[in-house]
Amino acid sequence: QVQLVESGGGLVHPGGSLRLACTASGNLFDHYVMGWYRQAPGKQRELVATLTHDDSPNYAPAVKGRFTISKNNVNNTVYLQMNSLKPEDTAVYYCTRLQNLYRTWGQGTQVTVSS
């Protein structure tokens, strides 16, 4: 079983920055994909960014060039650096880990971009 703990959400003005972190623990496999999805009110959950165990990133077109995903293998943490934030980035951001065909979700962290 895998547990994911997220941190770093909050309220920020348009054009500002936030960094999300997600730490995985439990039965961790060497081959995995970790990343972030988000869900705005009244909308479906959507991909934001993912990163494979061998550092291959994937970004949604809406965030490419503004968001950067990275990881620290020592503490099993994945980060999402979000720059140039826009009001349409407002959502609950969920960390996820896919390994051995099983996906785990974090509890979600709220990101609000508003003036």
N, C-alpha and C positions, 0 to 999 in steps of 0.2 A: 504494500500500500504506500502511496505517495501523498505527502502533504505539501501544500503550497501556501506561503504566507506573503502577502503583498503589503507594500507601504509606499508612501510618497504622493498620494493624491492630495487635492486641495483646490483652493480658489486662486485663480490667476487672471490678470488683465490680458486682453488681446495683445499679442506680440511678445508675451512673456514666456517663461520656460518652467518646466517641471521635470523631475526625474522620478520614475517609478522603479521600484525594486521588487523582486520576487525570489524568495529563497525556497528551494526544494529540500525535503528531507524524507527519510523512509527508505523504501526499497528502490534505490536508483540504479538504472541500467546505464551502461556506457554509451549506448546508441539511443539518441532521443532527439526530439524537436521541442524547443520551448519558445514561448512567445506570448503575444498579447492580442486579445480581441476586445472590442468595445460594443456597448449597447446603449444607444440613446433612447429617451422615452418615446414609445410608440414605434420603434424601429427594431429590425432584426439585429441580432448579434453579428458583427462583421470583423473580418481579419484586419489587424493593424500591422503587425510585424511578427516574423518568426525567425528563429536562428537554430540551425542544426548543431549537433554535437561537434561537427568539424567546421563550424564557423561559416556556414553558407546562409546569408540573410535573404529574407524575402519581405518586401514592403507593399502595402496597399498604395495604389497610385495617389490617393488623397494625402498621404503623409510622406511620400518619398521626397527626400531633400530637406525635410524639416525634422523628422524623427530618426533616431539612431538606436539600434538594438545592439547590445553587447552582453558579455557574460564573464563571470569569474568562476573558473572551474574549482578553485580551492574551496570556496564556500557555497558552491552550487547555486549561485545567484545570477539571475538575468536582469538586465536593466533596460529601461526605455527612456532615453533622453529626448524630451519633447521641446522643440524650439519653435519660435514664431507661431505660437498657439493662436487658434481662431475660435470664435464662438461655436462653430460647427464641430469642434473637437470635444465639446461637452458631452460626457457619457460616463457610464460606469465601465471601468477598464478591468478586464479579467485576465489573469495570468493562466497559462495552460501548459501542460507538459504531456507529450505523446511518446510513449515508449511501449514496446512489445504489444502494439496495436491497442493499447489502452490509454485513454485520455483522462487526465485529472484537471480539475478547474480550481482556481482560488476563489476566495469569497467576494472578490471585487473591491475596487477602490474608486471613489467618485472623483472625477476631474471636472471642474467647472471653469469655463473661460467666459468672463463677463467684466464689463466696465462698471 
